[in-house]
Amino acid sequence: MSHDKFHRIILPLKDKLFRLAWSIVRDSAEAEDIVQDVFLKLWSKNNEWENIENLEAYCFRATKNLALDRVESLSIRRTENIAPELENGIFTDHVTPFFKLVETERNTLIYRCINQLSESQKAVFQLREIEGMSYKEIAQVLDISEDLVKVNLFRARNKLKELLSGKQE
């Protein structure tokens, strides 16, 4: 693989890979380390890249697997705090402190609800709703069928609707 291919295909995925890693480990520094490790791993295997059918899916799968390995091996404690980089997901030009508080509380509630999803539902929801991936891409990344992607997404959306409305069974 050439420097050009790495810069053209892989580096633009950095933020998406970070968000995926963060959604699993819930630690910014750890997520950055995971993305860096994935990039190093990919660079070291540059002679095998011609054999990879979908390079983007490969990157997402490698990131997901490494993040899950880190959670398991390091027993990272998941907190319910929102990462600082996600607190201000809004325009901040003329935002009042009250509006910031409301936005932060809303985001905290949403992330608490997302944390209550199963791991498979959480991964599918993250890739579809936050990263905007297609069902086919998600199936490739997670190495599952498109039907299972649809089922997990349907269940995740319903569970979130239930949790956010306060109508838990």
N, C-alpha and C positions, 0 to 999 in steps of 0.2 A: 504494500500500500504506500502510496506517495504522501508527502506532506500535504499536497493539495487536496487529496481525497479526505484525509483526516480533518483538515480545516473546513472543507466544504460540507461534509456529511455529519461528522461526529461532534465537533465543537458547538454547532448551533443547537444541539440537543442538551447542552449543559444544564440550563435552567429547568427543563422538563424532567431530566434525570434527577436533579436535586430535589424537586418537589415530590417525585415518587419516593426517593430515599427518605426524605423527611416525613412523608406520610406514614412510613413504616417505623422509623426509629424515633421520631419526635425529638430530635436533637440536631440543631443546625450544624455544629462542628462535626458530628459523626456523619451526617448526610454529605457534607463537603468531602470528608475523607473517603466515603464510599464512592462518590462520583470520580474522585481523583484515582482511586484504586481501579475502577472500571476502565478509565482512560488508559492507565498504565498497562493493564491486562490486554486491552484491545491493541494498543500500540505494539506490545511484545509479540502479538500473534498476527502481525500485519501480512505475513506470507499466506495466511489461511483465509483472508478476507474475500478472495475471489470465489470461494466455495460457499459463502454465506448468502442465502437467497434474499433476505430482508435485513439489512444492516441495522436499521432503526429498531426493529423488533428485537434483534439480538442484543442491542444496547439496553433496551428496557428490561429484557429478561435477565441479563447479567446484573443490572442494578437491583432489580427485585430480589434475586437470589442472594446477592451479597448482603443486602440490607437485612433479609430474614436470617441469614447466617449470623450476622453481627448481633441481632436481637437475641438470638438463641444462645450464642457463645458468651456474650458479655452480660447477659441478663439486664439489658437496659430497661430502666424503669420508665414507663410511659407516664408523663404528667398530663394534666388537663389544661396546662397553660398554653396559650397560643404563642407561637414563636414571634419575636419582635418584627420579623420581616413580613408576617402575615397580618399584623394588627391593623395596619393602615391600608387596607385594600380599596380605599376610596381616594378621591381627589381631596387634597388637604389645603387648597388655597384659602378658602373662607369657611373653614370648619370650626365650629364652636367646641369648647370642651365638653358640653353636654352631648353634642352629636358624636364626638369621639367615644365617649363613654357608652352611649347606646350601641354604636357600631362594634365596639370591643365586646360588649356583653352578648350581642347577637352572634358574633363570630365564635365566641366561647361556647355558646349553646349549640351552635351547628357542629363544631368540632367534637364536643362531648357526645352528641348523637352519632356522628360518624364513627367515633371510637367504639360504640356499642354494636356496630355491624360485625359480622364474621370477617375473618381475614380475606376470604375470597370475594365477599361482597364489597369490602372496603377497597380492594385492589381494582376491581372492575369499575366501581364508582369513580375512583380517582382518575383512572385512565380515560374513561368516557366523558365524565362531566367536567373535569378540571383540565385534562390534557387534550380533550377533543378528538380522541382516537376513534376510528371506526370499529365496528364489531369484529371485522376480520383481523385488523391489527391487534386488537386486544386478545383475540384468540391465539394469535401467533406469539405475542409477548408472554402470555400466561400458560401457553401450551395446553389449551383446553378447546373444546368445540365452540363454534359460534352460538349454538343453541344454549350451551351452559353459560356463555357470556350474557345472553339475553335473560335467562332465568335469574342469574345472580343480580343483574342490574334491576330487573323488575322487583325482586325481593328487597334489594337495598333501598330503592325509591319508596316502596311501600312502608318499610320499617322506619325510614327517616320521616315520612309523612306522619306516621303513627306517633313517633317520639316527639316531633316538633309540635304536633297538635295536642299532646298530652293525653291521648287516648290509648294508653298502653293496656294490653290485654293480660 
